[in-house]
Amino acid sequence: MRSLILFLFLFAWLSGKAQVHPQLGARSYGMGNTSLCANDVWSVYNNPGAFGLMEKTSLAANAENRFLIKQLSSQALAFGFHPSKGGNMGVHFQQYGFELYRELNGGFTYGMKLFDNFSAGVAINYHGVFLAENYGSKNTASAAVGLLYAPTKNLKIGMRATNISRTRLAEFNDERLPTVFGLGMQYQISKKAVCTVEAEKDLTNPINIKGGLEIQAHEIFDVRLGVNSYPFLTSFGFGLNLKNFQFDAAAQWHSYLGLSPSFGLLYSF
């Protein structure tokens, strides 16, 4: 049993930073995990700064299965409230793993449009790790900040920093939650095409360069492609936009570990 828990924890480490997941939402998943400039409801986690520009109250759910192993699946919910005045407020929740090893993440985000082309936000996040067989559990919290700036009509620049509090996860070996910095750009190539480029760096691992492309093949149908440099991943996906509903599906491919599908549903009030 101990070897199984160790194996699953190793998989969690290989497939993403444990306790701090890169991005949420199948749309981001299909575009190479780029999301710093997207202002949909998933920005409640992906970039608190972009969350300040969310234009509609929205509710979303997403499911992901890493490498087609059910023990490495995750589910996420996000809700964003867009009042008539003031900034946007939202919450998110995600669980990952199964009964022997489970991570729970949640948080509250506040984002505000400060100027016509500039917004900022802050998030307070909860992190919980639970191990079976009396291995114990750990609960802690961290803070994240984000900015979004649009110097032109077609260009957006986003920034996010997670765990700026440098929260410690365990006393042994001074283990801390990853502190991750991200900087990205989104450019509207035409009315039907947008591309994204982002750089992500934590304090220990090499920089990850990410790119994504979204093409509106039909007025209700989008096609998406993406790539990551570290670890090297390719991704693809699509989206269906039906009035207030949006359905997204995506998959990422790791050359050694295989396929990871993701599905999401978003409703805007």
N, C-alpha and C positions, 0 to 999 in steps of 0.2 A: 504493500500500500504506500509506503514511503517513497519507493521508486516511482510510482505512478504520479504522486503529487509533485515530485521533483521534475519529472518529465513534462507535466502540464505547465508548471511554472516556467520552465525553460522555453516551451513553446510560446507562452505569453510574452516572454522577453524578446524572442526572435521576431515575433509578428507585430510588435509595437511596444512602446514604452509602457510597462506595467504601471497601473494606477493613474497615468496621464495619457489618454488616448489622443491620437493626432487630430482627427476631425470627425464629425458626425454627419450622417446624411448620405444617401445613395448618389445624389447629384455630385457632391464633392468627391465621392468614391470613384465615380466614373471619369472624373477630370483629374486624376492623379493626386487626390487628396488636396487639391487647391481650393481654398474657400475664404481667404482673408478679405476679399473684396465683395463677396456675396452677402446681400442684406436680406435673405430670407429668414425664416424662424430658426433655422439651425445655427445662425450666427449668434444665438444666445450662448452657445458654447464655442463656436469656431472663431469668432472675433467680436468681443463686446463692443468694439468701436463701430463695426458695420451694423450691429444690432440697433444702433441708434437711428438708422435710416430705414428700418422695417416699416412698411407702409400700411399693413393690414394685420389685425389680430389673427393669429394662426395657431393651429395645433398640428403636430406631426408625430409620426411613429416610424421607427426604422429597425430592421433586423439584419444581422450580418453573421455569416458562418465562415470562420477562417479555415481555409484549407480543407473544407468539407468535413471537418471533425466536429461533431455535435457538442463535445465538451468545451470547444473553443468558440461557441456562438455567443452573440451579445444582442441585447435589445435596448432600444433607447426611445425616450419620449421627450418632446420639447413643446413648450407653450410660450407664446409671446403676446403681450397685451399692448395694443397701440391706442393710447387715449387721444382725445381730441386736442389736449394741451399737455405740455411737459414731455418728458422722455418716455421711452419704452421700458417695460418691465417684463421679465420672463424667468422661467425656471426650466431646468432640464434634469433628466434622470437616466442613468444607464447601468445595466448589470451585465457582467461578463463572467463566463465560466460555468461551473456546476457545483454539486453539493460538496465535493472534496476541496475545491479551490474556487473562490468567488471574489470578484471585485465589484463594489458598488460605488458609483460616482453620481453626484448631484450638485446642484448649485442654483444660486440666484444671481441674475444679471440686470444691470441698469445701464441703458445707453441713451445718449441724448444728441440731437442735432444742434451743434453750437452755431454753425454758420451754414449758408446754402451749400457749401462744398466741403464741409468738415464736420465730423462727428467723433465722439469719444465714449468709452464705456468701461465699466469695471465689473468683475464677477467675483463672488465668494463661493468656492467649491468645496464640497465634502468628498472625502476619500475613505473607503472602507475595504479592508482585506480580511478574508475569513478562510481559515484553514481547518480541515477536519482532523480527527484523532488527537484532540487536545493540543494541537499546535498553536492554538490561540488566534487572536484577531487583533486588528489595529484600526483605530478610527482617528482621522485627523482632518485638517482643513488647509486650504491654500487660497491665494488671491491671484487674479489675472487682470490685465489691462489691455485695451486695444484702441487703435485709432484708424480712421478712414478719411482720406483726402482725395478730392477729385479736382485736379488742376485744370482739366478741360472736360468737355462734354463726353468724350470717348475714352478718357483715361481715368482710372482709379488706382490709388496706392493704399495698401492696407498694412498694418503692423499689429502684432500681438506678442505679448510676453506672458507666459504661464509660470505659476509658482514663484512669483517675485518675492514671496515671503521666505523662500528657501526652507520649506517645511521639512522637518526630519521625520522619516518613517520608522526608523529603528535606531536604538543606541549603538547596537553592534555595528562596527565598521563605519559609523556615522552615515548610515544609509538615508538618503533624502529623496523626496520626489523630484523627478527631472524638472529643471528650469529650462524652458524652451523659448527661443526667440524666433519669430517669423516675420519676414518682410516680403510683400508680394505686389504684383501689378496686374491689372486687368485692362485689356484694350479691346474696344468695340471695333472690329475690323469693318463690319458692315451691319445693316439692319438684321441680318440673319446669321452672323458669326461673331464669336467672341473668343479671345485667347487669354490665357493666364500663365504667369511665370512667378514662382515663389522660391525663396530660400529659407530653410529651416535649420536651426542649429541649437543643440543643447550643450551642456558644459563638458561632456565627455566624448560624444560620438562625432564622426565626421559630418560635415555639412550635407544636407539633403536638398538637391535642386529638383523642383517639381514643375511640370508643365501640363496644361490642359487646353482642350479645344472643344467648343460647343457650337454645333451648326443646327439651325432651325430648318429641317428638311421639309416640314409642313407646318402650317400655322398652329397645329396641336401636337407636333411630334419633333423632339430634339434628339440629336445623336451626339455622343460625347466620347472623347479619347483622352488618355493621359499617360504620363510616365513619371517615375521617381528614379533618382540616382543612387540613394542609399537608404534601405537596400534597393537594388534594382527591381522595379515593378513596372508592368504595363497594365493599363486598365481601359475599359470600354463600358459604355452604358447608353441608356436612352431615357427619355422622359415623355409622358403624356400629360397634356394640359387640357382639362375638361372643366371649364367655367371655374368654380371655386375649388376644385380638386386637382391635385397634381400627383401622378404616380411615377416613381423613379425606380429603375433597376440598373444594376451595375455589377461588374466583376473585375477583380484584379488577379494578375498572374505573376507568381513567383517561380523562377526557373527551377528551384529545388523543392519547394514546398507545395506548389500547385495552385489551384484555383480557389478564390474566396468570393462568393457572391454576396450581394447586398440588395435589399428591397426597402422602399419607403413610400409612405402615403402622407400627403400634406393637405390640410383643409384650411382655407382662408375665409374668415367671416366677412 
